[in-house]
Amino acid sequence: MNAEYNTSLFNKYNRFRESELKTIFSKYNYLLKWTPNAAILDVGCGTGDISLMFIYSIIPKDYKCFVCTDISAKMLQEAEKKFEGKPRVFFKLLDITKDLKETYTYDHIFSMWCLMWVEDQKKAFKNIYDLLAPGGKTFHVLIQKLNVVQLFLQIVTRNKWMKFFPNVDKMYPFPYQNDLDPVKRIRTMMEDIGYVNVEVYLEKNTFAFANEEEFVGFLRALPNPFHVMSAKEQEDILREAIELAFANNVITESESRVESTSKTILPYFIPVRHNVIIISFRDK
């Protein structure tokens, strides 16, 4: 079933991604060793908000090019608007899990909140490896497990909703969510591919949505089949999600009551209760 992000909601209900990255870039910015006159690639740039705020804003001014890529043409259209007027910024459709025809290589490759949506992790990391120039470096942030997604999965796998989510594991892959040691698994995979100087970190963090609107907006922004549901069906499934969210402290009336938990890995993973994985570079 065809399902895409809702780009307008993706931009609007962005507090979780932004707040997490502020902490991550503050803590792990020492890993970013810039190459002069660098060619820079962003895999899965989405609407470009995160790329502009956290990557483009810190790259040296002598960069050769900054290339934003995404599997979604709709996302790239939004990203182009955000980068309007920025020099040497380009946009390309890219599925990081497909065989690549790309011959150009990059000194730095970033990916923020993208790789947990990729089912074939080895193919994605092999392609990223092949796109790196000699001495190239990578920096990725992804979620290991995110409790808001795990909560939603409890609902969509109920009998009454399963017909709308026939391939739920493909729609919400999160390949490391049940892994007891994702850091070891990722490091081993990357080293088998050929990466060196691999650093992988797992951060366990907390977050809660301020109110129902923010929670529902976040869910609606994710890939979903709501467009084939009736208005009543959408109302019912979201009401079930809201009730479960309150029961698990995923929504709080007060910003000070941030009860949800998370884990992060470098590469990054984030859940609300979330784990984030941060992955840093290899020199080729």
C-alpha positions in Angstrom: 0.0 0.0 0.0 1.3 3.4 -1.0 2.0 5.6 2.0 4.1 8.7 2.2 4.9 11.3 4.9 2.6 14.3 5.1 5.1 17.0 4.4 3.2 19.9 6.0 2.6 18.0 9.2 6.2 16.7 9.1 7.4 20.3 9.2 4.9 21.4 11.8 5.2 18.6 14.4 9.0 18.5 14.5 9.8 19.3 18.2 10.9 15.7 19.0 13.5 15.5 16.2 14.8 19.0 16.7 15.2 18.7 20.5 17.0 15.4 20.3 19.4 16.6 17.6 20.3 19.7 19.7 21.5 17.4 22.4 23.3 15.0 20.0 25.2 17.7 18.1 26.2 19.4 21.3 27.6 16.2 22.7 29.1 14.6 19.6 30.3 17.5 17.5 33.9 16.5 18.2 33.3 13.6 15.8 33.0 16.1 12.9 36.4 16.5 11.3 35.9 18.6 8.2 37.7 18.1 4.9 38.7 21.3 3.1 36.6 22.1 -0.1 34.3 19.2 0.9 31.6 17.5 -1.1 28.8 16.7 1.3 25.9 14.4 0.9 22.7 14.2 3.1 20.9 10.8 2.7 17.2 11.2 3.5 17.0 14.9 3.8 13.2 14.9 4.1 11.7 18.4 3.9 15.2 19.9 4.5 14.5 21.5 7.8 16.8 19.3 9.8 19.5 19.5 7.0 19.4 23.2 7.0 19.3 23.7 10.8 21.8 21.0 11.9 24.1 20.2 8.9 24.3 23.1 6.5 24.5 25.6 9.4 27.8 24.2 10.6 29.7 23.2 7.4 32.8 25.2 6.5 32.1 28.0 4.0 34.6 26.6 1.5 32.4 23.5 0.8 32.4 22.3 -2.8 28.8 21.2 -2.9 26.0 20.1 -0.6 23.7 17.5 -2.1 20.3 16.8 -0.5 18.8 13.4 -1.4 15.5 11.6 -0.6 13.4 8.8 -1.9 10.4 11.1 -2.1 10.0 13.8 -4.8 7.5 15.6 -2.5 10.1 15.9 0.2 12.7 17.2 -2.2 10.4 19.9 -3.4 9.9 21.1 0.1 13.7 21.0 0.7 14.4 23.1 -2.3 12.1 25.8 -1.0 14.0 25.9 2.3 17.4 26.1 0.6 16.4 28.8 -1.9 19.2 31.1 -2.5 21.9 28.9 -0.8 24.9 28.5 -3.1 26.2 25.1 -4.4 23.2 23.1 -3.0 21.7 20.4 -5.2 18.8 18.0 -4.9 18.6 14.4 -6.2 16.1 11.5 -5.9 17.9 8.6 -4.2 16.9 5.2 -2.9 19.9 4.2 -0.8 18.9 0.5 -0.9 19.0 0.3 -4.7 22.0 -0.5 -7.0 23.6 2.9 -7.5 24.7 4.4 -10.8 26.3 7.3 -9.0 30.0 7.7 -9.7 30.6 10.9 -7.8 32.0 10.4 -4.3 31.7 12.6 -1.1 34.0 13.6 1.7 31.2 13.7 4.3 27.9 11.8 4.3 25.2 12.5 6.8 21.8 10.9 7.6 19.4 12.2 10.2 16.4 10.1 11.2 16.4 8.2 8.0 18.1 4.8 8.3 15.6 3.3 10.8 13.1 3.4 8.0 15.4 1.2 5.8 14.7 -2.6 6.0 17.9 -3.7 4.2 20.6 -2.1 6.5 23.6 -3.9 4.9 22.7 -2.7 1.4 22.2 0.9 2.6 25.5 1.0 4.5 27.4 -0.6 1.6 26.0 2.0 -0.7 27.0 4.8 1.7 30.5 3.2 1.9 30.8 3.2 -1.9 29.8 6.8 -2.1 32.6 7.9 0.2 35.7 9.4 -1.2 39.1 8.2 0.2 39.4 9.5 3.7 35.6 10.2 3.8 33.6 10.4 6.9 30.0 9.6 7.9 27.7 10.7 10.7 24.3 9.1 11.1 21.5 9.4 13.7 18.7 6.9 13.8 16.2 5.5 16.3 16.6 2.0 17.7 13.1 2.1 19.3 10.6 4.8 19.7 7.8 4.1 22.1 5.2 6.2 20.2 5.7 3.9 17.2 5.7 0.8 19.3 2.5 2.0 20.9 0.9 2.7 17.5 1.9 -0.8 16.4 -0.1 -2.3 19.2 -3.1 -0.6 17.7 -2.6 -1.3 14.0 -2.1 -5.0 14.6 -5.5 -5.3 16.2 -7.9 -7.3 14.0 -10.1 -4.4 13.1 -7.2 -2.4 11.7 -4.9 -5.1 10.2 -6.6 -4.8 6.7 -5.2 -1.3 6.4 -1.7 -2.3 7.5 -1.0 -5.6 5.6 2.8 -5.0 5.6 3.3 -3.3 8.9 6.9 -4.5 9.2 7.8 -2.8 5.9 5.9 0.4 6.7 7.6 0.7 10.1 10.9 -1.3 9.8 13.0 -0.1 12.8 15.4 -3.0 12.2 17.1 -2.7 15.6 14.1 -2.3 17.9 14.3 -5.8 19.3 18.1 -6.0 19.3 19.7 -6.5 22.7 23.1 -5.1 21.5 22.5 -2.8 18.5 25.8 -1.1 19.0 27.7 -4.4 18.5 25.5 -5.4 15.6 26.0 -2.2 13.7 29.7 -2.0 14.3 30.2 -5.6 13.2 28.2 -4.9 10.0 30.1 -1.8 9.2 33.5 -3.3 9.7 32.5 -6.3 7.6 31.6 -3.9 4.8 35.0 -2.2 5.1 34.5 0.8 7.4 37.3 1.6 9.8 37.4 3.8 12.9 33.8 3.1 13.5 32.2 4.7 16.6 28.7 3.7 17.6 26.8 5.1 20.6 23.5 4.4 22.2 21.7 7.2 23.9 18.6 6.5 26.1 16.4 9.6 26.3 13.0 10.8 27.3 10.3 12.8 25.6 6.6 13.4 25.9 4.1 15.2 23.6 2.7 18.3 25.1 -0.9 17.6 24.2 -3.2 15.5 21.9 -2.7 17.8 19.0 1.0 17.4 18.9 0.8 13.6 19.3 -1.9 13.2 16.6 0.0 15.6 14.3 3.2 13.5 14.7 1.3 10.2 13.9 -0.4 11.7 10.9 3.0 12.9 9.6 4.3 9.4 9.5 3.7 7.0 6.6 0.1 5.7 7.1 -2.9 4.5 5.1 -5.3 7.1 6.6 -6.1 8.3 3.1 -8.0 5.0 2.4 -9.9 5.1 5.7 -13.2 6.8 6.2 -13.4 9.9 8.5 -15.0 7.7 11.2 -12.3 5.1 10.9 -9.6 7.7 11.2 -11.3 9.2 14.3 -11.6 5.8 15.9 -8.0 4.6 15.4 -6.6 8.0 16.6 -8.8 7.9 19.6 -7.5 4.4 20.5 -3.9 5.7 20.0 -4.6 8.8 22.2 -6.0 6.6 25.0 -3.0 4.3 24.9 -0.6 7.3 24.8 -2.1 8.8 28.0 -1.9 5.5 29.7 1.8 5.2 28.9 2.7 8.9 29.7 3.5 9.6 26.0 1.2 12.7 26.2 1.4 15.1 29.2 -0.5 18.2 29.9 2.7 19.9 31.2 6.0 20.3 29.4 7.7 19.7 32.7 6.3 16.1 32.9 8.4 14.5 30.2 7.8 10.9 31.1 8.5 8.9 27.9 11.8 7.1 27.6 14.2 6.6 24.7 17.5 5.0 23.5 19.9 6.4 21.0 22.6 4.8 18.9 25.3 6.3 16.8 24.2 5.6 14.1 21.3 7.0 16.0 18.1 5.5 17.2 15.3 7.5 19.0 12.1 6.5 20.7 9.8 8.5 23.1 10.8 6.3 25.5 13.4 6.1 22.8 16.9 4.9 22.1 19.0 6.8 19.6 21.9 5.4 17.8 24.8 7.7 16.6 27.2 6.3 14.2 30.4 8.0 13.3 32.9 7.8 10.6 35.3 5.6 8.8 38.3 6.7 6.9 38.6 5.0 3.5 
